[in-house]
């Protein structure tokens, strides 16, 4: 299962890098990219052409966790 999670994470990373505007804006300028087959998501923002990941969290977790990292 760990390899599957790693593969889904890599797929999501490729999607974010190739098309960072693909995922919806959630709060302020943070975008959420869900991982296929897992209840996790990558929370990120764009600063110019740079993708900055704020967190990779389980979707049931409190969003304040990643918000405090900004």
TORKENU-439019 format. One record per residue: residue in one letter; chain; x, y, z of N, C-alpha, C, O in turn. Coordinates in Angstrom, 1 decimal, always signed. Layout:
<atom><res>A</res><chain>A</chain><n_east>X</n_east><n_north>Y</n_north><n_up>Z</n_up><ca_east>X</ca_east><ca_north>Y</ca_north><ca_up>Z</ca_up><c_east>X</c_east><c_north>Y</c_north><c_up>Z</c_up><o_east>X</o_east><o_north>Y</o_north><o_up>Z</o_up></atom>
...
This chain:
<atom><res>X</res><chain>A</chain><n_east>+0.8</n_east><n_north>-1.2</n_north><n_up>+0.0</n_up><ca_east>+0.0</ca_east><ca_north>+0.0</ca_north><ca_up>+0.0</ca_up><c_east>+0.9</c_east><c_north>+1.3</c_north><c_up>+0.0</c_up><o_east>+0.5</o_east><o_north>+2.3</o_north><o_up>-0.6</o_up></atom>
<atom><res>X</res><chain>A</chain><n_east>+2.0</n_east><n_north>+1.2</n_north><n_up>+0.6</n_up><ca_east>+2.9</ca_east><ca_north>+2.3</ca_north><ca_up>+0.7</ca_up><c_east>+3.4</c_east><c_north>+2.7</c_north><c_up>-0.7</c_up><o_east>+3.5</o_east><o_north>+3.9</o_north><o_up>-1.1</o_up></atom>
<atom><res>X</res><chain>A</chain><n_east>+3.7</n_east><n_north>+1.7</n_north><n_up>-1.6</n_up><ca_east>+4.1</ca_east><ca_north>+2.0</ca_north><ca_up>-3.0</ca_up><c_east>+3.0</c_east><c_north>+2.6</c_north><c_up>-3.7</c_up><o_east>+3.2</o_east><o_north>+3.5</o_north><o_up>-4.6</o_up></atom>
<atom><res>X</res><chain>A</chain><n_east>+1.7</n_east><n_north>+2.2</n_north><n_up>-3.5</n_up><ca_east>+0.6</ca_east><ca_north>+2.8</ca_north><ca_up>-4.2</ca_up><c_east>+0.4</c_east><c_north>+4.2</c_north><c_up>-3.8</c_up><o_east>+0.2</o_east><o_north>+5.1</o_north><o_up>-4.7</o_up></atom>
<atom><res>X</res><chain>A</chain><n_east>+0.6</n_east><n_north>+4.5</n_north><n_up>-2.5</n_up><ca_east>+0.5</ca_east><ca_north>+5.9</ca_north><ca_up>-2.1</ca_up><c_east>+1.6</c_east><c_north>+6.8</c_north><c_up>-2.7</c_up><o_east>+1.4</o_east><o_north>+7.9</o_north><o_up>-3.2</o_up></atom>
<atom><res>X</res><chain>A</chain><n_east>+2.8</n_east><n_north>+6.2</n_north><n_up>-2.7</n_up><ca_east>+3.9</ca_east><ca_north>+6.9</ca_north><ca_up>-3.4</ca_up><c_east>+3.7</c_east><c_north>+7.2</c_north><c_up>-4.8</c_up><o_east>+3.9</o_east><o_north>+8.3</o_north><o_up>-5.3</o_up></atom>
<atom><res>X</res><chain>A</chain><n_east>+3.1</n_east><n_north>+6.2</n_north><n_up>-5.5</n_up><ca_east>+2.8</ca_east><ca_north>+6.4</ca_north><ca_up>-7.0</ca_up><c_east>+1.8</c_east><c_north>+7.4</c_north><c_up>-7.2</c_up><o_east>+1.9</o_east><o_north>+8.2</o_north><o_up>-8.1</o_up></atom>
<atom><res>X</res><chain>A</chain><n_east>+0.7</n_east><n_north>+7.4</n_north><n_up>-6.4</n_up><ca_east>-0.3</ca_east><ca_north>+8.4</ca_north><ca_up>-6.5</ca_up><c_east>+0.2</c_east><c_north>+9.8</c_north><c_up>-6.2</c_up><o_east>-0.2</o_east><o_north>+10.8</o_north><o_up>-6.8</o_up></atom>
<atom><res>X</res><chain>A</chain><n_east>+1.1</n_east><n_north>+9.9</n_north><n_up>-5.2</n_up><ca_east>+1.7</ca_east><ca_north>+11.2</ca_north><ca_up>-4.9</ca_up><c_east>+2.5</c_east><c_north>+11.7</c_north><c_up>-6.1</c_up><o_east>+2.5</o_east><o_north>+12.9</o_north><o_up>-6.4</o_up></atom>
<atom><res>X</res><chain>A</chain><n_east>+3.3</n_east><n_north>+10.8</n_north><n_up>-6.7</n_up><ca_east>+4.1</ca_east><ca_north>+11.2</ca_north><ca_up>-7.9</ca_up><c_east>+3.2</c_east><c_north>+11.6</c_north><c_up>-9.0</c_up><o_east>+3.5</o_east><o_north>+12.6</o_north><o_up>-9.7</o_up></atom>
<atom><res>X</res><chain>A</chain><n_east>+2.1</n_east><n_north>+10.9</n_north><n_up>-9.2</n_up><ca_east>+1.2</ca_east><ca_north>+11.3</ca_north><ca_up>-10.3</ca_up><c_east>+0.6</c_east><c_north>+12.7</c_north><c_up>-10.0</c_up><o_east>+0.5</o_east><o_north>+13.5</o_north><o_up>-10.9</o_up></atom>
<atom><res>X</res><chain>A</chain><n_east>+0.2</n_east><n_north>+12.9</n_north><n_up>-8.8</n_up><ca_east>-0.3</ca_east><ca_north>+14.2</ca_north><ca_up>-8.4</ca_up><c_east>+0.7</c_east><c_north>+15.3</c_north><c_up>-8.6</c_up><o_east>+0.4</o_east><o_north>+16.4</o_north><o_up>-9.0</o_up></atom>
<atom><res>X</res><chain>A</chain><n_east>+1.9</n_east><n_north>+15.0</n_north><n_up>-8.2</n_up><ca_east>+3.0</ca_east><ca_north>+16.0</ca_north><ca_up>-8.3</ca_up><c_east>+3.2</c_east><c_north>+16.4</c_north><c_up>-9.8</c_up><o_east>+3.4</o_east><o_north>+17.6</o_north><o_up>-10.2</o_up></atom>
<atom><res>X</res><chain>A</chain><n_east>+3.2</n_east><n_north>+15.4</n_north><n_up>-10.7</n_up><ca_east>+3.3</ca_east><ca_north>+15.6</ca_north><ca_up>-12.1</ca_up><c_east>+2.2</c_east><c_north>+16.5</c_north><c_up>-12.7</c_up><o_east>+2.4</o_east><o_north>+17.4</o_north><o_up>-13.4</o_up></atom>
<atom><res>X</res><chain>A</chain><n_east>+1.0</n_east><n_north>+16.2</n_north><n_up>-12.2</n_up><ca_east>-0.2</ca_east><ca_north>+17.0</ca_north><ca_up>-12.6</ca_up><c_east>+0.0</c_east><c_north>+18.5</c_north><c_up>-12.2</c_up><o_east>-0.3</o_east><o_north>+19.4</o_north><o_up>-12.9</o_up></atom>
<atom><res>X</res><chain>A</chain><n_east>+0.4</n_east><n_north>+18.7</n_north><n_up>-11.0</n_up><ca_east>+0.6</ca_east><ca_north>+20.0</ca_north><ca_up>-10.4</ca_up><c_east>+1.7</c_east><c_north>+20.8</c_north><c_up>-11.2</c_up><o_east>+1.5</o_east><o_north>+21.9</o_north><o_up>-11.5</o_up></atom>
<atom><res>X</res><chain>A</chain><n_east>+2.8</n_east><n_north>+20.1</n_north><n_up>-11.4</n_up><ca_east>+3.9</ca_east><ca_north>+20.8</ca_north><ca_up>-12.1</ca_up><c_east>+3.5</c_east><c_north>+21.1</c_north><c_up>-13.6</c_up><o_east>+3.9</o_east><o_north>+22.2</o_north><o_up>-14.1</o_up></atom>
<atom><res>X</res><chain>A</chain><n_east>+2.9</n_east><n_north>+20.2</n_north><n_up>-14.3</n_up><ca_east>+2.6</ca_east><ca_north>+20.4</ca_north><ca_up>-15.7</ca_up><c_east>+1.4</c_east><c_north>+21.4</c_north><c_up>-15.9</c_up><o_east>+1.3</o_east><o_north>+22.1</o_north><o_up>-16.9</o_up></atom>
<atom><res>X</res><chain>A</chain><n_east>+0.5</n_east><n_north>+21.5</n_north><n_up>-14.9</n_up><ca_east>-0.7</ca_east><ca_north>+22.3</ca_north><ca_up>-15.0</ca_up><c_east>-1.1</c_east><c_north>+22.8</c_north><c_up>-13.7</c_up><o_east>-2.1</o_east><o_north>+22.3</o_north><o_up>-13.1</o_up></atom>
<atom><res>X</res><chain>A</chain><n_east>-0.4</n_east><n_north>+23.7</n_north><n_up>-13.1</n_up><ca_east>-0.7</ca_east><ca_north>+24.1</ca_north><ca_up>-11.7</ca_up><c_east>-2.0</c_east><c_north>+24.8</c_north><c_up>-11.5</c_up><o_east>-2.5</o_east><o_north>+24.9</o_north><o_up>-10.4</o_up></atom>
<atom><res>X</res><chain>A</chain><n_east>-2.6</n_east><n_north>+25.3</n_north><n_up>-12.5</n_up><ca_east>-3.9</ca_east><ca_north>+26.0</ca_north><ca_up>-12.4</ca_up><c_east>-5.1</c_east><c_north>+25.0</c_north><c_up>-12.5</c_up><o_east>-6.3</o_east><o_north>+25.4</o_north><o_up>-12.5</o_up></atom>
<atom><res>X</res><chain>A</chain><n_east>-4.8</n_east><n_north>+23.7</n_north><n_up>-12.7</n_up><ca_east>-5.8</ca_east><ca_north>+22.7</ca_north><ca_up>-12.9</ca_up><c_east>-6.7</c_east><c_north>+22.5</c_north><c_up>-11.7</c_up><o_east>-7.9</o_east><o_north>+22.2</o_north><o_up>-11.9</o_up></atom>
<atom><res>X</res><chain>A</chain><n_east>-6.2</n_east><n_north>+22.7</n_north><n_up>-10.5</n_up><ca_east>-7.0</ca_east><ca_north>+22.4</ca_north><ca_up>-9.3</ca_up><c_east>-7.6</c_east><c_north>+23.7</c_north><c_up>-8.8</c_up><o_east>-7.1</o_east><o_north>+24.8</o_north><o_up>-8.9</o_up></atom>
<atom><res>X</res><chain>A</chain><n_east>-8.7</n_east><n_north>+23.5</n_north><n_up>-8.1</n_up><ca_east>-9.5</ca_east><ca_north>+24.6</ca_north><ca_up>-7.6</ca_up><c_east>-8.8</c_east><c_north>+25.3</c_north><c_up>-6.4</c_up><o_east>-8.1</o_east><o_north>+24.7</o_north><o_up>-5.6</o_up></atom>
<atom><res>X</res><chain>A</chain><n_east>-9.1</n_east><n_north>+26.6</n_north><n_up>-6.4</n_up><ca_east>-8.6</ca_east><ca_north>+27.4</ca_north><ca_up>-5.3</ca_up><c_east>-9.6</c_east><c_north>+27.2</c_north><c_up>-4.1</c_up><o_east>-10.8</o_east><o_north>+27.2</o_north><o_up>-4.3</o_up></atom>
<atom><res>X</res><chain>A</chain><n_east>-9.0</n_east><n_north>+26.9</n_north><n_up>-2.9</n_up><ca_east>-9.8</ca_east><ca_north>+26.7</ca_north><ca_up>-1.8</ca_up><c_east>-9.9</c_east><c_north>+27.9</c_north><c_up>-0.9</c_up><o_east>-11.0</o_east><o_north>+28.5</o_north><o_up>-0.8</o_up></atom>
<atom><res>X</res><chain>A</chain><n_east>-8.9</n_east><n_north>+28.3</n_north><n_up>-0.3</n_up><ca_east>-8.8</ca_east><ca_north>+29.4</ca_north><ca_up>+0.7</ca_up><c_east>-7.7</c_east><c_north>+30.3</c_north><c_up>+0.3</c_up><o_east>-6.6</o_east><o_north>+29.9</o_north><o_up>+0.1</o_up></atom>
<atom><res>X</res><chain>A</chain><n_east>-8.0</n_east><n_north>+31.6</n_north><n_up>+0.2</n_up><ca_east>-7.1</ca_east><ca_north>+32.6</ca_north><ca_up>-0.3</ca_up><c_east>-6.6</c_east><c_north>+32.1</c_north><c_up>-1.7</c_up><o_east>-7.3</o_east><o_north>+32.0</o_north><o_up>-2.6</o_up></atom>
<atom><res>X</res><chain>A</chain><n_east>-5.3</n_east><n_north>+31.8</n_north><n_up>-1.8</n_up><ca_east>-4.7</ca_east><ca_north>+31.3</ca_north><ca_up>-3.0</ca_up><c_east>-4.2</c_east><c_north>+29.9</c_north><c_up>-3.0</c_up><o_east>-3.4</o_east><o_north>+29.5</o_north><o_up>-3.8</o_up></atom>
<atom><res>X</res><chain>A</chain><n_east>-4.7</n_east><n_north>+29.2</n_north><n_up>-2.0</n_up><ca_east>-4.3</ca_east><ca_north>+27.8</ca_north><ca_up>-1.8</ca_up><c_east>-5.2</c_east><c_north>+26.9</c_north><c_up>-2.7</c_up><o_east>-6.4</o_east><o_north>+27.0</o_north><o_up>-2.7</o_up></atom>
<atom><res>X</res><chain>A</chain><n_east>-4.5</n_east><n_north>+26.0</n_north><n_up>-3.4</n_up><ca_east>-5.2</ca_east><ca_north>+25.0</ca_north><ca_up>-4.3</ca_up><c_east>-5.1</c_east><c_north>+23.6</c_north><c_up>-3.6</c_up><o_east>-4.2</o_east><o_north>+23.3</o_north><o_up>-2.9</o_up></atom>
<atom><res>X</res><chain>A</chain><n_east>-6.1</n_east><n_north>+22.8</n_north><n_up>-3.9</n_up><ca_east>-6.1</ca_east><ca_north>+21.5</ca_north><ca_up>-3.3</ca_up><c_east>-6.1</c_east><c_north>+20.4</c_north><c_up>-4.5</c_up><o_east>-7.0</o_east><o_north>+20.4</o_north><o_up>-5.3</o_up></atom>
<atom><res>X</res><chain>A</chain><n_east>-5.1</n_east><n_north>+19.6</n_north><n_up>-4.5</n_up><ca_east>-5.0</ca_east><ca_north>+18.5</ca_north><ca_up>-5.4</ca_up><c_east>-5.2</c_east><c_north>+17.2</c_north><c_up>-4.7</c_up><o_east>-4.3</o_east><o_north>+16.7</o_north><o_up>-4.0</o_up></atom>
<atom><res>X</res><chain>A</chain><n_east>-6.4</n_east><n_north>+16.5</n_north><n_up>-4.9</n_up><ca_east>-6.6</ca_east><ca_north>+15.2</ca_north><ca_up>-4.3</ca_up><c_east>-5.8</c_east><c_north>+14.1</c_north><c_up>-4.8</c_up><o_east>-5.5</o_east><o_north>+14.1</o_north><o_up>-6.0</o_up></atom>
<atom><res>X</res><chain>A</chain><n_east>-5.4</n_east><n_north>+13.2</n_north><n_up>-4.0</n_up><ca_east>-4.7</ca_east><ca_north>+12.0</ca_north><ca_up>-4.5</ca_up><c_east>-5.7</c_east><c_north>+10.9</c_north><c_up>-4.9</c_up><o_east>-6.6</o_east><o_north>+10.7</o_north><o_up>-4.1</o_up></atom>
<atom><res>X</res><chain>A</chain><n_east>-5.5</n_east><n_north>+10.3</n_north><n_up>-6.0</n_up><ca_east>-6.4</ca_east><ca_north>+9.3</ca_north><ca_up>-6.5</ca_up><c_east>-6.3</c_east><c_north>+8.1</c_north><c_up>-5.6</c_up><o_east>-5.2</o_east><o_north>+7.7</o_north><o_up>-5.1</o_up></atom>
<atom><res>X</res><chain>A</chain><n_east>-7.4</n_east><n_north>+7.5</n_north><n_up>-5.2</n_up><ca_east>-7.5</ca_east><ca_north>+6.2</ca_north><ca_up>-4.4</ca_up><c_east>-7.2</c_east><c_north>+6.4</c_north><c_up>-2.9</c_up><o_east>-7.3</o_east><o_north>+5.5</o_north><o_up>-2.2</o_up></atom>
<atom><res>X</res><chain>A</chain><n_east>-6.9</n_east><n_north>+7.6</n_north><n_up>-2.5</n_up><ca_east>-6.5</ca_east><ca_north>+7.9</ca_north><ca_up>-1.1</ca_up><c_east>-7.2</c_east><c_north>+9.1</c_north><c_up>-0.6</c_up><o_east>-7.4</o_east><o_north>+10.1</o_north><o_up>-1.4</o_up></atom>
<atom><res>X</res><chain>A</chain><n_east>-7.6</n_east><n_north>+9.2</n_north><n_up>+0.7</n_up><ca_east>-8.3</ca_east><ca_north>+10.3</ca_north><ca_up>+1.2</ca_up><c_east>-7.3</c_east><c_north>+11.4</c_north><c_up>+1.6</c_up><o_east>-7.4</o_east><o_north>+11.9</o_north><o_up>+2.8</o_up></atom>
<atom><res>X</res><chain>A</chain><n_east>-6.4</n_east><n_north>+11.7</n_north><n_up>+0.8</n_up><ca_east>-5.4</ca_east><ca_north>+12.7</ca_north><ca_up>+1.1</ca_up><c_east>-5.4</c_east><c_north>+13.8</c_north><c_up>-0.1</c_up><o_east>-5.9</o_east><o_north>+13.5</o_north><o_up>-1.2</o_up></atom>
<atom><res>X</res><chain>A</chain><n_east>-4.8</n_east><n_north>+14.9</n_north><n_up>+0.2</n_up><ca_east>-4.7</ca_east><ca_north>+16.0</ca_north><ca_up>-0.8</ca_up><c_east>-3.4</c_east><c_north>+16.8</c_north><c_up>-0.5</c_up><o_east>-2.9</o_east><o_north>+16.9</o_north><o_up>+0.6</o_up></atom>
<atom><res>X</res><chain>A</chain><n_east>-2.9</n_east><n_north>+17.3</n_north><n_up>-1.6</n_up><ca_east>-1.8</ca_east><ca_north>+18.2</ca_north><ca_up>-1.6</ca_up><c_east>-2.3</c_east><c_north>+19.7</c_north><c_up>-1.6</c_up><o_east>-3.1</o_east><o_north>+20.0</o_north><o_up>-2.5</o_up></atom>
<atom><res>X</res><chain>A</chain><n_east>-2.0</n_east><n_north>+20.4</n_north><n_up>-0.6</n_up><ca_east>-2.4</ca_east><ca_north>+21.8</ca_north><ca_up>-0.5</ca_up><c_east>-1.2</c_east><c_north>+22.7</c_north><c_up>-0.9</c_up><o_east>-0.1</o_east><o_north>+22.6</o_north><o_up>-0.3</o_up></atom>
<atom><res>X</res><chain>A</chain><n_east>-1.4</n_east><n_north>+23.5</n_north><n_up>-2.0</n_up><ca_east>-0.2</ca_east><ca_north>+24.2</ca_north><ca_up>-2.5</ca_up><c_east>-0.7</c_east><c_north>+25.6</c_north><c_up>-3.0</c_up><o_east>-1.9</o_east><o_north>+25.9</o_north><o_up>-3.1</o_up></atom>
<atom><res>X</res><chain>A</chain><n_east>+0.3</n_east><n_north>+26.5</n_north><n_up>-3.2</n_up><ca_east>+0.0</ca_east><ca_north>+27.8</ca_north><ca_up>-3.8</ca_up><c_east>+1.1</c_east><c_north>+28.1</c_north><c_up>-4.9</c_up><o_east>+2.2</o_east><o_north>+27.5</o_north><o_up>-4.9</o_up></atom>
<atom><res>X</res><chain>A</chain><n_east>+0.8</n_east><n_north>+29.0</n_north><n_up>-5.7</n_up><ca_east>+1.7</ca_east><ca_north>+29.4</ca_north><ca_up>-6.7</ca_up><c_east>+2.3</c_east><c_north>+30.8</c_north><c_up>-6.3</c_up><o_east>+1.5</o_east><o_north>+31.7</o_north><o_up>-6.0</o_up></atom>
<atom><res>X</res><chain>A</chain><n_east>+3.6</n_east><n_north>+30.9</n_north><n_up>-6.4</n_up><ca_east>+4.2</ca_east><ca_north>+32.2</ca_north><ca_up>-6.2</ca_up><c_east>+5.0</c_east><c_north>+32.4</c_north><c_up>-7.4</c_up><o_east>+6.1</o_east><o_north>+31.9</o_north><o_up>-7.6</o_up></atom>
<atom><res>X</res><chain>A</chain><n_east>+4.5</n_east><n_north>+33.2</n_north><n_up>-8.3</n_up><ca_east>+5.1</ca_east><ca_north>+33.4</ca_north><ca_up>-9.6</ca_up><c_east>+4.9</c_east><c_north>+32.1</c_north><c_up>-10.4</c_up><o_east>+3.8</o_east><o_north>+31.6</o_north><o_up>-10.6</o_up></atom>
<atom><res>X</res><chain>A</chain><n_east>+6.0</n_east><n_north>+31.5</n_north><n_up>-10.8</n_up><ca_east>+6.0</ca_east><ca_north>+30.2</ca_north><ca_up>-11.5</ca_up><c_east>+6.4</c_east><c_north>+29.1</c_north><c_up>-10.6</c_up><o_east>+6.6</o_east><o_north>+27.9</o_north><o_up>-11.0</o_up></atom>
<atom><res>X</res><chain>A</chain><n_east>+6.6</n_east><n_north>+29.4</n_north><n_up>-9.3</n_up><ca_east>+7.0</ca_east><ca_north>+28.4</ca_north><ca_up>-8.3</ca_up><c_east>+5.8</c_east><c_north>+27.8</c_north><c_up>-7.6</c_up><o_east>+4.9</o_east><o_north>+28.5</o_north><o_up>-7.1</o_up></atom>
<atom><res>X</res><chain>A</chain><n_east>+5.8</n_east><n_north>+26.5</n_north><n_up>-7.5</n_up><ca_east>+4.8</ca_east><ca_north>+25.8</ca_north><ca_up>-6.7</ca_up><c_east>+5.3</c_east><c_north>+25.5</c_north><c_up>-5.3</c_up><o_east>+6.4</o_east><o_north>+24.9</o_north><o_up>-5.1</o_up></atom>
<atom><res>X</res><chain>A</chain><n_east>+4.6</n_east><n_north>+26.0</n_north><n_up>-4.3</n_up><ca_east>+5.0</ca_east><ca_north>+25.9</ca_north><ca_up>-2.9</ca_up><c_east>+4.0</c_east><c_north>+25.0</c_north><c_up>-2.2</c_up><o_east>+2.8</o_east><o_north>+25.4</o_north><o_up>-2.1</o_up></atom>
<atom><res>X</res><chain>A</chain><n_east>+4.4</n_east><n_north>+23.8</n_north><n_up>-1.7</n_up><ca_east>+3.5</ca_east><ca_north>+22.9</ca_north><ca_up>-1.1</ca_up><c_east>+3.4</c_east><c_north>+23.3</c_north><c_up>+0.4</c_up><o_east>+4.4</o_east><o_north>+23.3</o_north><o_up>+1.1</o_up></atom>
<atom><res>X</res><chain>A</chain><n_east>+2.2</n_east><n_north>+23.5</n_north><n_up>+0.9</n_up><ca_east>+1.9</ca_east><ca_north>+23.8</ca_north><ca_up>+2.3</ca_up><c_east>+1.8</c_east><c_north>+22.6</c_north><c_up>+3.1</c_up><o_east>+2.2</o_east><o_north>+22.5</o_north><o_up>+4.3</o_up></atom>
<atom><res>X</res><chain>A</chain><n_east>+1.1</n_east><n_north>+21.5</n_north><n_up>+2.5</n_up><ca_east>+0.9</ca_east><ca_north>+20.3</ca_north><ca_up>+3.3</ca_up><c_east>+0.4</c_east><c_north>+19.2</c_north><c_up>+2.4</c_up><o_east>-0.1</o_east><o_north>+19.4</o_north><o_up>+1.3</o_up></atom>
<atom><res>X</res><chain>A</chain><n_east>+0.6</n_east><n_north>+18.0</n_north><n_up>+2.9</n_up><ca_east>-0.1</ca_east><ca_north>+16.8</ca_north><ca_up>+2.3</ca_up><c_east>-0.8</c_east><c_north>+16.2</c_north><c_up>+3.5</c_up><o_east>-0.2</o_east><o_north>+15.7</o_north><o_up>+4.4</o_up></atom>
<atom><res>X</res><chain>A</chain><n_east>-2.2</n_east><n_north>+16.3</n_north><n_up>+3.5</n_up><ca_east>-2.9</ca_east><ca_north>+15.9</ca_north><ca_up>+4.7</ca_up><c_east>-4.1</c_east><c_north>+15.0</c_north><c_up>+4.3</c_up><o_east>-4.6</o_east><o_north>+15.0</o_north><o_up>+3.2</o_up></atom>
<atom><res>X</res><chain>A</chain><n_east>-4.5</n_east><n_north>+14.2</n_north><n_up>+5.3</n_up><ca_east>-5.7</ca_east><ca_north>+13.4</ca_north><ca_up>+5.2</ca_up><c_east>-6.9</c_east><c_north>+14.4</c_north><c_up>+5.1</c_up><o_east>-6.9</o_east><o_north>+15.4</o_north><o_up>+5.8</o_up></atom>
<atom><res>X</res><chain>A</chain><n_east>-7.9</n_east><n_north>+14.1</n_north><n_up>+4.3</n_up><ca_east>-9.0</ca_east><ca_north>+15.1</ca_north><ca_up>+4.1</ca_up><c_east>-9.9</c_east><c_north>+15.2</c_north><c_up>+5.3</c_up><o_east>-10.6</o_east><o_north>+16.2</o_north><o_up>+5.4</o_up></atom>
<atom><res>X</res><chain>A</chain><n_east>-9.8</n_east><n_north>+14.3</n_north><n_up>+6.3</n_up><ca_east>-10.6</ca_east><ca_north>+14.5</ca_north><ca_up>+7.5</ca_up><c_east>-9.9</c_east><c_north>+15.3</c_north><c_up>+8.5</c_up><o_east>-10.5</o_east><o_north>+15.7</o_north><o_up>+9.6</o_up></atom>
<atom><res>X</res><chain>A</chain><n_east>-8.7</n_east><n_north>+15.7</n_north><n_up>+8.3</n_up><ca_east>-7.9</ca_east><ca_north>+16.5</ca_north><ca_up>+9.3</ca_up><c_east>-8.4</c_east><c_north>+18.0</c_north><c_up>+9.2</c_up><o_east>-9.0</o_east><o_north>+18.4</o_north><o_up>+8.3</o_up></atom>
<atom><res>X</res><chain>A</chain><n_east>-8.2</n_east><n_north>+18.7</n_north><n_up>+10.3</n_up><ca_east>-8.6</ca_east><ca_north>+20.1</ca_north><ca_up>+10.5</ca_up><c_east>-7.7</c_east><c_north>+20.9</c_north><c_up>+9.5</c_up><o_east>-6.5</o_east><o_north>+20.9</o_north><o_up>+9.6</o_up></atom>
<atom><res>X</res><chain>A</chain><n_east>-8.4</n_east><n_north>+21.7</n_north><n_up>+8.6</n_up><ca_east>-7.6</ca_east><ca_north>+22.5</ca_north><ca_up>+7.7</ca_up><c_east>-6.7</c_east><c_north>+23.6</c_north><c_up>+8.4</c_up><o_east>-5.8</o_east><o_north>+24.1</o_north><o_up>+7.8</o_up></atom>
<atom><res>X</res><chain>A</chain><n_east>-7.0</n_east><n_north>+23.9</n_north><n_up>+9.7</n_up><ca_east>-6.1</ca_east><ca_north>+24.8</ca_north><ca_up>+10.4</ca_up><c_east>-4.7</c_east><c_north>+24.3</c_north><c_up>+10.5</c_up><o_east>-3.8</o_east><o_north>+25.1</o_north><o_up>+10.7</o_up></atom>
<atom><res>X</res><chain>A</chain><n_east>-4.5</n_east><n_north>+23.0</n_north><n_up>+10.3</n_up><ca_east>-3.1</ca_east><ca_north>+22.5</ca_north><ca_up>+10.4</ca_up><c_east>-2.3</c_east><c_north>+23.1</c_north><c_up>+9.3</c_up><o_east>-1.2</o_east><o_north>+23.5</o_north><o_up>+9.5</o_up></atom>
<atom><res>X</res><chain>A</chain><n_east>-2.8</n_east><n_north>+23.1</n_north><n_up>+8.1</n_up><ca_east>-2.0</ca_east><ca_north>+23.6</ca_north><ca_up>+7.0</ca_up><c_east>-2.0</c_east><c_north>+25.1</c_north><c_up>+6.9</c_up><o_east>-1.1</o_east><o_north>+25.8</o_north><o_up>+6.5</o_up></atom>
<atom><res>X</res><chain>A</chain><n_east>-3.1</n_east><n_north>+25.7</n_north><n_up>+7.4</n_up><ca_east>-3.3</ca_east><ca_north>+27.1</ca_north><ca_up>+7.4</ca_up><c_east>-2.2</c_east><c_north>+27.8</c_north><c_up>+8.3</c_up><o_east>-1.8</o_east><o_north>+28.9</o_north><o_up>+8.0</o_up></atom>
<atom><res>X</res><chain>A</chain><n_east>-1.9</n_east><n_north>+27.1</n_north><n_up>+9.4</n_up><ca_east>-0.9</ca_east><ca_north>+27.7</ca_north><ca_up>+10.3</ca_up><c_east>+0.5</c_east><c_north>+27.7</c_north><c_up>+9.7</c_up><o_east>+1.4</o_east><o_north>+28.4</o_north><o_up>+10.2</o_up></atom>
<atom><res>X</res><chain>A</chain><n_east>+0.7</n_east><n_north>+26.9</n_north><n_up>+8.7</n_up><ca_east>+2.1</ca_east><ca_north>+26.8</ca_north><ca_up>+8.1</ca_up><c_east>+2.3</c_east><c_north>+27.9</c_north><c_up>+7.1</c_up><o_east>+3.5</o_east><o_north>+28.1</o_north><o_up>+6.7</o_up></atom>
<atom><res>X</res><chain>A</chain><n_east>+1.3</n_east><n_north>+28.7</n_north><n_up>+6.8</n_up><ca_east>+1.5</ca_east><ca_north>+29.8</ca_north><ca_up>+5.8</ca_up><c_east>+2.0</c_east><c_north>+31.0</c_north><c_up>+6.5</c_up><o_east>+2.2</o_east><o_north>+32.0</o_north><o_up>+5.9</o_up></atom>
